[in-house]
Amino acid sequence: MTFPALEQYLARLHSVNHGGAHAEVRSDCRVWLDADGRAQGRYFNTTLTSVFQPVRLIDALAGNGAVIGYEGFAHSYSSSDNGLYLWKLLDHAASDDESIELDRLCRMLHSINFYRQAEAAAGDLYLSVHARLLAAVDSNHGMAFRRILNLLELPHEKIVLQLPTITENQGWLLNYVLDNYRRNHFRLAVNADDVAQAAALLEKVRPDVIKIDARGVTHDEHTARFLEQCAARGIQVIFKRLEKARDLEVLQQLARIVTLPLHAQGFLWDLPQAALHAFTASAGTPPAQPDGLPATSVDLGGA
């Protein structure tokens, strides 16, 4: 699948890059391309770009399965590796206006860097919305991002916006924001720390996707019943932060019990990478420490 408007935009960025000194391009442009064609952006003195982590189907026997989507993360730019995770920058933004600007820049970079790659056709793109943005934007959440996608002719229906975990007294805000994003025709995911919190959320909201922390999940009757309820409502379930083999074993047991498609993502299978072709059709397991965590594991926050 090709996106002519995106290709034209990338061609313009390429011509700007090659029309003057690279340092001048960085100082004058909000977005530019590196030598490998990756889009970069600037937030104060930090250069940002994108990395992605696959969301995979859980195979009840083999453990990992086909890629059904990718989550985008903001990293500092590095010419030699994938850089450092920078979502926490939003926690320290000086004002709501700055946090809005950074959030929109990250989503724009992720969309460009994702859809410029042929492998993007394999699945959806999951993008996080920072908690600070929920209250900082007064109304019409998602309108600015939808406008960018329309200009670049990118498929908004393939993008899932992930809302952060909220406190119980913020339920009214979550429903308000969900309604706003739906009006702009985005699919939506909500995050939960555990199955109990996820079940409580389902009583209040109707997401397209619900993401649950895989750490400490059990294969009890309550969890199985919750998964069956989600399937009956057409809600996709993704277990995030899959880092230990014992958690994978629990998820495999759940997949066998409920005989429903379950999904997961985490360092046990994949470390975030800039290039989608770096991921194999079936995930491998990175070198692990004695406790089962990959040696390069870091907290990605957000999702």
Secondary structure as UniProt FT lines:
FT   HELIX           4..17
FT   TURN            18..19
FT   HELIX           22..28
FT   STRAND          31..33
FT   TURN            35..36
FT   STRAND          39..43
FT   TURN            44..45
FT   STRAND          46..59
FT   TURN            60..62
FT   STRAND          63..76
FT   HELIX           87..92
FT   HELIX           96..115
FT   HELIX           118..122
FT   STRAND          124..128
FT   HELIX           131..136
FT   TURN            141..142
FT   HELIX           143..152
FT   HELIX           156..158
FT   STRAND          159..163
FT   HELIX           168..170
FT   HELIX           171..183
FT   TURN            184..185
FT   STRAND          187..192
FT   HELIX           195..202
FT   TURN            203..204
FT   STRAND          209..213
FT   TURN            215..216
FT   HELIX           221..232
FT   TURN            233..234
FT   STRAND          236..240
FT   HELIX           245..258
FT   STRAND          263..264
FT   TURN            267..269
FT   HELIX           276..278
FT   TURN            290..291
FT   TURN            295..296
//
